């Protein structure tokens, strides 16, 4: 895991790609998702709920319930995912710092955060799925990607 990427973001990106690849024809259950990534389901729940709350995933209840993308994977950027799971920490507020930290450190952190999110904004879930397919990761190939 990269030291620069928060574990919550890495988990969210992996979950979104997994769901994009496996959610056809049935939604992906949190249990199946956790099993594929060797995680207890409780570690995923907060991340999945944040993604649902921000309109990136749809949570479907019932015996065949689970999660599926809320919109086309080409319309979801890694930056969208970062904003959903990182919250306000993704864009530090320079007013929160005092004296030299507010004048020197906070602008640097804000600039770096902006560059970080700009890079993530340039990558879509579609791009990540393409990388997964190119790496020949196991799993079914996603069918047509559209929302009715």
Secondary structure, 3 states (H helix, E strand, C coil): CCCCCCHHHHHHHHHHHHHHHHCCCCCECHHHHHHHCCCCHHHHHHHHHHHHHCCCEEEECCCCCEEEECCCHHHCEHHHHHHHHHHHHHCCCHHHCCHHHHHHHHHHHHHHHHHHHHHHHCCEHHHHHHHHHHCCCCCCCCCCCCCC
